[in-house]
Amino acid sequence: MPPAIRISQVTKRYGQLLALDQIDLEIRQGEFFGLLGPNGAGKTTLISSIAGLVKPDGGRIVVMGHDVQSDYRNSRRLLGVVPQEIVFDPFFTVRETLQFQSGYYGIRKNDVWIDEILANLDLDAKANANMRSLSGGMKRRVLVAQALVHRPPVIVLDEPTAGVDVELRQTLWKFIRRLNEDGHTIVLTTHYLEEAESQCGRIAMLKAGYLIALDSTSALLRRFSSHLLSLRLRPGDVLPERIAQHARQNGTQWQLQCEHIEEVENVLAELRAAGCVIEDMEIGKPDLEDVFVKLMHSGEVVT
Ligand SMILES: Nc1ncnc2c1ncn2[C@@H]1O[C@H](COP(=O)(O)OP(=O)(O)OP(=O)(O)O)[C@@H](O)[C@H]1O
């Protein structure tokens, strides 16, 4: 089984700017994969290269066994891309837009599938509305629908939830998760790290054109996220010196950054041994934002 997407040594320059620097990345069939990075990291350039819209200066991209440059038609047929920018033809209705898009892939009589997509994206009431008359969020739903008309096995979503309300986010994720459960490979870029954390099994992080992290979401969280332990002691109790050195006082609370959960256990044992009584305690869950911030500010590379 070929990988869904194989990216080998891909480099892209815009004049002096190195937008992608020798990127190597393999996305397996059936994965829900996150591509993260700050503004300008190269995510859209990489996605556009996968879609054959940008021609890399070096390297090779293969989608489901088909080279994006030398076998463009087949690779493009296997890919559905939801672009970041909203572009639409103001003269068509939503249904016409989707029929037109189906025709682009040589598919006629696609209305059963089009109806299913419209229903799953809560767009059925707007099927005959003119594209011009839709709100920004509705237009974004149509972009998602357009990417799916030819039932591509690999679906790439470039910030699909930017500027989208909570209800659509939930509808969208439910549909995308269902497609993933049915075997579709999903590649997602987003700035909403909690979305990436909850949806993606594996994550790559780009920084200024470099791939700086590639691992499962759980491994990245384990490796880079610390637990924030917040404690309130019985009035009059004093933190043992060793712990106080590393703790920060916030009103009546003490806060300690613990790299591992075992460290939390050690702190509690020391407090007990010192005769301290804990009146209130909270352990902050590690999240992808910690990982992201740490990786973006350190020179570390974990691929
Ligand atoms: N057509 C272009 N011409 C010149 N420079 C470009 C072009 N497209 C992108 N760039 C530059 O390449 C770099 C990577 O841009 P890209 O859009 O891929 O980043 P991104 O990670 O998708 O950012 P964002 O999160 O803001 O969407 C940026 O410095 C950007 O200014």
The ligand as a Gaussian input file, in Angstrom:
#p B3LYP/6-31G(d) Opt

LIG

0 1
 N        3.653000      33.693000      -4.079000
 C        4.550000      34.063000      -3.182000
 N        5.514000      34.955000      -3.474000
 C        6.444000      35.316000      -2.583000
 N        6.498000      34.856000      -1.316000
 C        5.560000      33.977000      -0.948000
 C        4.544000      33.537000      -1.852000
 N        3.747000      32.650000      -1.203000
 C        4.251000      32.537000       0.049000
 N        5.335000      33.327000       0.196000
 C        6.161000      33.440000       1.406000
 O        6.561000      32.129000       1.780000
 C        6.549000      31.965000       3.192000
 C        5.628000      30.802000       3.551000
 O        4.291000      31.199000       3.287000
 P        3.057000      30.235000       3.505000
 O        1.847000      30.949000       3.018000
 O        3.359000      28.901000       2.924000
 O        3.026000      30.106000       5.101000
 P        1.910000      29.504000       6.053000
 O        2.622000      28.612000       7.016000
 O        0.828000      28.885000       5.248000
 O        1.376000      30.801000       6.786000
 P       -0.092000      31.169000       7.365000
 O       -0.238000      30.426000       8.647000
 O        0.031000      32.644000       7.582000
 O       -1.097000      30.793000       6.329000
 C        6.095000      33.300000       3.769000
 O        7.233000      34.034000       4.143000
 C        5.380000      33.964000       2.610000
 O        5.468000      35.375000       2.680000

